[in-house]
């Protein structure tokens, strides 16, 4: 059991456990467009959908999960949350889901599989959650462009080394950055992650900033504390 301030999650059946990436995306994702409908693609434990249920007043929060064990776990986590009437999980692959879309979404979020490298582990379930070939970036961007409402926002966390490629792909589908935050573990480590938010309206003056998580082991920066304090018990 992993406990946050307003909800708890089980994660024993999920290949990808709760980590900093999901918490960052759930806390950082812009909601200034006051989304009424949200889609979390590749929900895993359901953490990002649950964080957005806490942060927003969206009536409809849908989640998509291809792995059966993770789908069942996310469904249980949704049922056991204070927002169970607003959360629903679909057991489907993204390409199946977009074949017959019933809804547009005001906010689409994803913490997508990262590793496109050639090596795999012996754990098929973990590989599915970790490797890009289960859901290539282009497939994700194309789906977001198709499913996003007119004033919708699409938000992701990806490796920093993939940022340039992801921005170029998004532009092909007429999705334009509205906010970028680059994440470093400490002031002296390399930039590790990029938090990216997009809309269908081009804005050349979008903000780009940096977030440092900690100055030393478990000594968190004021910016990271401010971002996550509504969620982590000890923040």
N, C-alpha and C positions, 0 to 999 in steps of 0.2 A: 504493500500500500504506500503510495506517495501522496502526501498531504500538502495542499496549498491552503491559503487563508479561507477560501469560500467553498472549496470542493476537494475531493480526494479521488485518486485513480488507482486501479489495479493495473499491473503491467506484465504479469508473469507469462502471459500467452503471446506477447508481442516481441518480435525479433528486435525491433528498434526501441530501446528503452527511452524514457524521458531524459532529455538532455538540454543543454544550454540553447542549442539552435531553435528548438521548438518554442521554448519560453521567450527567447528574444523576438521571434516572429509574432507570437501571440500578443506580446506587450507593445511592440513597435508599430505594428500594422496601422496605417492611418484609417480613422473612421470619421473624419470630418464631413464626409458625404452622408452621414447618418444612415448607414445601410439598413434596409428592411429585410433583405435576403442575403445570405452568406453561404458560400460553398468552400469546404476544406477538402482539397484533392490529396489523397494519400494520407488519411487522418491518423493511422497508427493507433495509439492509445486514445486519441480523441482530444489530446491536450489543447491544441490550438483552437479547435471549435469551442471547447469549454471556456477558454480564456476570453474568446470573443463574445460568448454568451454573457460572461460577467461584465465585459466592458461596454456592450452595446444593448440597444433595446430591440434588435432585429427579431421579427416574428418567426422567421424561417431560417434555421441554420442546418444545412445539409452537409453531410460528410460522405466521402467516397473512399472505399478501402478494398483492394483486390485480394488480400490475404485473408483466408477464412477465420483463422484464429484471432487475428488483429481486429477484424470486423466484429466478431462476437464480443471481444473485450471492449471495444469502443462503444458498442451498443449497451453493454452492461454499465460502463462508466457514465454514459449519457443518462440511462434510466435512474442511476443512483445520485444524480446531480440535482441541484435546486432548479435547473432550467429544463427538466426532461420533457416538458410540453413543447419546447421550441427546437429540440435537437433530434435529428434523424440520420441514420447511417445507411448508405446503400452498399451492398456487396457486389461490386462490379469493377471492371477495368475501365479506364478513362475512355478508350475508343468505343466501348459499348455504351457508355453513359451519354456520349455526345451524338450518337447515331440518331437518337430520337429525343432531343432536349425538350422538356416540358416548360422550363422556366429560364428566365434571365436572372442574373445575380448582381446585386449592387456591390458585392465584395467577394473576390475569389482569392484564396490563400493557398499556398503550398510550400511545404518543406520537402522538396523532391529528392529522389535518390541521387546521390552525388557521384559515385565512383564509376567513371567510364574506363578506368584502367583494365588491363587484360586479366589480372589475377582474380580468382574467386576463392571462396572458402568452401568447406565441405557442408556448410549449412545452407540449403536452398532457400529456406524462409528468410534468413538474414540477408542472403544475396539479393533476393527480390526487393527487400526494403532498402538496400544500400546502393544497388547498381543502376546506372542510368538506363540500361537497355530495357528495363521494365517500363519506364516512362521517359522517353527522350525529351530533352528540353523543348525541341520544336513541337512535339505533340502536345506538351503542356501549354505552350504559348498559343498554339492554334486553337486549342480548346477554350482557353481564357478569352481570346478574341471573339469566339463564337458565342460564348455564354454570358459575356459581360453586358450589363445594361448600359444605357447611353452615358450616364454619369458614374459608371462603376469604376472601382479600383481593383487592380490585380497586384498582389503582394507576395514576394518569395524571399527565401534565404538560400544563397548558393555559395560555393567556394569563390573567393575573390578572384582566383585565376580564371574563372569562367565568366567573369562579369562582362568583359568586352564582347565576347561571343553572344552572351544572352541578350545584351542591349541591341546588338545588330539583328538578331533573330526577331526580337520584339518589334523593332522598327519595320521589318518586312510585313508584319501583321498589323501595322498602324497602331501599335501600343507604345506610348512615349513615357519616359521616366518623369515622375513628379517629386521623387525623393529618393536619395541614396544615402545609406549609412554603412561605412566600412568598419568592420569589427576587428579589434586586436585583443589578444588575451591579456597582455601587459604592455607597458609603454615601450619595451625594448624588443618585443617579438614582432614577427612579420604580420601583416594584415592577413586574416584567416578567412573571413566571411564577408559577403556583401548582402545587405538588406536592400531590396529594390521594390519600389512601388510604381505602378504604371497607371495611366488612364488613356482614353482615346483622344484626348486633347493635347496638342503639343505646347509645351511651356519651356522655352529656352533658359529661363532663370530659376529652374528647380534647385532646391538646396542639396548640397553634398556635405556630409560631415563624418566625423569619426567617433566611434565609441570604444573606450578601453574598459575591459571588464574588471581587472584588479591591478593594484600596484605591487602587491606581494601575495603570497598564498593566503587565500581567504580574507584579504584586505581589499574590499570592493570599492570602486570609485564612486563618488557621489552621483555621477550620471547613471551608472548601472543600478545603483540602489533606487534612484528616482524612477527609473524605467520599470523595475520589477517589484517595488515595495507593496503593491496591491495583491501580490500573489505569493511570494516566498514567505514562509512563516517567520524567518529570522531576519528579514530586511526591515 
